[in-house]
Amino acid sequence: MKKFIILTVIAFTFVTGSFASNNEKTSSKAAAHLEANYANAKNVTWTYTENYAKASITIGQEKLDVYYDTYGELIGSTKTMAYDKLPKSALETFTTEYTFPDYQLTDCIAFTDADNNTNYFISFDLYGESVMLSISNNGTVSPM
């Protein structure tokens, strides 16, 4: 179930839905969590769907998206990052198996779940088709 939630959040990061949520309890609990855990957040904007609430925030120069479930519980957060900051073993794998110019890097994000576990996701364009890879914290690369 946890993997399903993570994959759902990642999919929503690339394609955001637009269904409205009217659950005020969810939004107040999520807002309280955001305020308590991201006190330096600026430019906070909220997006609500029927499956999650997303707070897009800026801390310093870094932009993050923080996701909450329909009960206002933290799912996790995502941030865009430079691909060269990925674990070294992952860099070696995808730079030898997914070579430029055939594979053109389009996104690289870090997803940190509610338990503070981080996984990485990168996407490539391959002749108009999107290819997504999941990278564990230890550097294991898996196609999605």
C-alpha positions in Angstrom: 0.0 0.0 0.0 2.8 2.4 0.9 4.4 1.8 -2.6 1.1 2.6 -4.2 0.8 5.9 -2.3 4.3 6.9 -3.3 3.8 6.0 -6.9 0.4 7.9 -6.9 2.1 11.0 -5.4 4.9 10.9 -8.0 2.4 10.5 -10.8 0.5 13.5 -9.5 3.7 15.5 -9.4 4.1 15.2 -13.1 0.3 15.5 -13.9 -1.7 17.3 -11.3 -5.4 16.6 -11.1 -8.0 19.3 -10.6 -10.9 17.8 -8.5 -12.0 20.0 -5.6 -12.0 18.8 -2.0 -14.4 20.4 0.5 -13.0 18.8 3.6 -12.3 21.7 5.9 -11.0 19.3 8.7 -8.4 17.9 6.2 -7.2 21.3 5.2 -7.0 22.7 8.7 -5.0 19.6 9.9 -2.7 19.8 6.9 -2.2 23.5 7.3 -1.4 23.1 11.0 1.2 20.4 10.1 2.7 22.6 7.4 3.0 25.6 9.8 4.6 23.5 12.6 7.1 21.6 10.3 7.9 24.2 7.6 7.9 27.4 9.7 10.1 29.2 7.2 7.8 28.5 4.2 7.0 31.3 1.9 4.7 31.6 -1.1 2.4 28.8 0.1 -0.3 27.8 -2.4 -2.7 24.9 -1.8 -4.2 22.5 -4.4 -6.9 20.1 -3.4 -8.0 17.0 -5.2 -10.3 14.2 -4.2 -7.3 12.1 -3.2 -4.8 14.5 -1.6 -4.0 18.1 -0.7 -0.7 19.6 -1.9 1.0 22.7 -0.5 3.6 24.2 -2.8 6.1 26.2 -0.8 9.4 27.9 -1.0 12.1 27.7 1.7 15.0 29.9 0.8 15.7 29.2 -2.9 14.2 25.7 -2.8 10.7 24.8 -4.0 8.9 21.9 -2.4 5.5 20.2 -2.7 4.1 18.7 0.5 1.4 16.1 0.1 -1.4 15.2 2.6 -4.0 12.5 2.5 -7.7 13.0 2.7 -7.4 13.0 6.5 -4.8 15.7 6.6 -2.0 13.2 7.4 1.4 13.8 5.8 2.1 11.5 2.8 5.5 13.1 2.0 7.2 15.9 0.1 8.9 16.3 -3.3 11.6 18.6 -4.5 13.3 19.0 -7.8 17.0 18.3 -7.7 20.0 18.1 -9.9 20.6 14.6 -11.2 24.2 14.7 -10.3 23.2 14.7 -6.6 21.7 11.2 -6.9 23.5 8.3 -5.2 26.7 7.4 -7.1 25.7 3.8 -7.9 22.5 5.1 -9.5 24.4 7.7 -11.6 26.6 4.9 -12.9 23.6 2.7 -13.8 21.5 5.2 -15.6 24.3 7.0 -17.4 25.4 3.7 -18.9 22.0 2.2 -19.6 20.0 5.3 -20.5 22.5 7.2 -22.7 22.2 10.7 -24.2 21.1 11.7 -26.8 18.5 8.9 -27.1 17.4 9.5 -23.5 16.9 13.1 -22.6 16.5 13.9 -18.9 13.3 15.8 -18.2 12.8 15.6 -14.4 14.7 14.5 -11.3 12.9 14.6 -8.0 13.4 13.5 -4.4 10.4 12.1 -2.6 10.7 11.9 1.2 7.8 10.0 2.9 6.2 10.6 6.3 8.8 8.3 7.9 11.6 10.4 6.4 12.7 7.7 3.9 13.9 9.3 0.6 13.6 7.8 -2.9 14.4 9.4 -6.1 12.5 9.5 -9.4 13.8 10.6 -12.8 12.1 10.8 -16.1 13.5 10.8 -19.6 12.1 11.5 -23.0 12.8 8.7 -25.5 11.7 9.8 -29.0 8.5 11.4 -27.6 7.8 8.6 -25.0 8.2 9.2 -21.3 10.5 6.8 -19.4 10.4 6.9 -15.6 12.9 5.3 -13.2 12.7 4.8 -9.4 16.0 5.0 -7.5 16.3 3.8 -3.9 18.4 5.6 -1.3 21.0 2.9 -1.8 21.2 3.5 -5.5 19.1 0.6 -6.9 17.5 1.7 -10.2 14.1 0.3 -11.3 11.9 1.1 -14.3 8.3 2.2 -13.4 
